[in-house]
Amino acid sequence: MRTGLSKTLALFLPGIFLLGFNIGTGSVTAMAKAGATYGMSLLWTIVASCLATYFMINVYGRFTLVTGETALQAFRRHIHPLVGIFFIVALTAGVSGSVMGVMGIVAEISSEWSKTVVDGGIGPVWFAAFFVALVYFIFWNGNTQFFERSLAVIVAIMAACFVLNFFILMPPPIDILKGLVPSLPKVPLNQGKGPFLVIASMVGTTVFSGLFIIRTTLVKEAGWTIADITKQRNDAIVAVAMMFVISGSIMAAAAGTLYVEGLGLERASQMIGLLEPLAGSFATAIFAMGIVAAGVSSQFPNVLMLPWLLCDYSGSERKMTLPRYRVMVLIISLLGLVVPIFEARPIFVMIISQAFNAVILPVTVACIFYLGNRRDIMGEHRNTTTSNVVLTAILLFSLVTSSMGIRGVWQIIAS
């Protein structure tokens, strides 16, 4: 039975890994801020983002199933080496901002939570140092399979926490149904609550370019071929379905409490301080546990992003024990101390980081559109007309959200 369970788990590990990568404190922040500020009115954005993510996972995964090439290898060989370098630089920049925001939020949440146990609480810097050391210790002693199995456990804890919170704090079902209808909330922009940056950050954290790039590496390492296309599709369905459930649960928890009270959300610690009198200590503790699990689960692939991309681009073995990779991961990990030490606003850092990721998305879509239509590469498995129509729609959607992200950042700078 244990062998059968291991085989079943191994079947879905690539999807679970992507889920841990995708649902981090960036998602928690974006979805919670959207729920606290606009209720369930932006639920349609999660639906659209998850559908786009599912399609992009399949398109990129199918490319690797057919060609045996990862995304960066294909960009380098069939488009131009500079395209691959662009993704390495852009994704590393985005991930670096995410690492700072992730540890900032996890540390702030943990510090606020500790006040219920210790008088005055424990400083955020100590929590940040603990989690940075924990992730780096596991990286130092582990391997890829160990990372994946560790993430499976953490993701299970995270999912259970947020889904349980949904049933405790959920808003009226009619509000959830109304949120499925696309619309923009009518909120004065001079209040600093314009929806554009929030929508861009929601899209950026869900339809994340790094997700699709790393997906091709995982598919290749799993040894899947075009004969495994059903397996790859089922894996993607599980991952995206859980993305929607968890993201929607986070939004609903904030909508059913903070939005109803008109409290909004500016700092991560507010999630604890504001939720407790509204939802009780049990629901607040569950929500805090979910955030910490989300932060730790996303931190693993975040700190590994740069060395993995470099290995992928060069076609070399992912041997993370090499000194140069250990130094890279250490430097990126230490970025997690920036927000607590300099007392920056982690929620602002995270939203800017996720909006930046949305700007990378159009290039990601354009690249697979070009590669997927190359007969000399894909042969009979070239993109169908339907696939090209959907890719075009996603490209247009990504351009709109990118402009929203740029506009939202400009509003913050100008204000």
Secondary structure, DSSP 8 states (H G I E B T S, - for coil): -HHHHHHHHHHHHHHHHHHHHHSSHHHHHHHHHHHHHHTTTTHHHHHHHHHHHHHHHHHHHHHHHHH---HHHHIIIII-HHHHHHHHHHHHHHHHHHHHHHHHHHHHHHHHHHTTTSTT---HHHHHHHHHHHHHHHHHH--HHHHHHHHHHHHHHHHHHHHHHHHHH---HHHHHHTTS-------GGGT--HHHHHHHHHHHHS-HHHHHHHHHHHHHTT--GGGHHHHHHHHHHHHHHHHHHHHHHHHHHIIIIITTT---SSTTHHHHHHHHHH-HHHHHHHHHHHHHHHHHHHHHHHHHHHHHHHHHHT----TTSHHHHHHHHHHHHGGGHHHHHT--HHHHHHHHHHHHHHHHHHHHHHHHHHHT-HHHHGGG---HHHHHHHHHHHHHHHHHHHHHHHHHHHHHH-
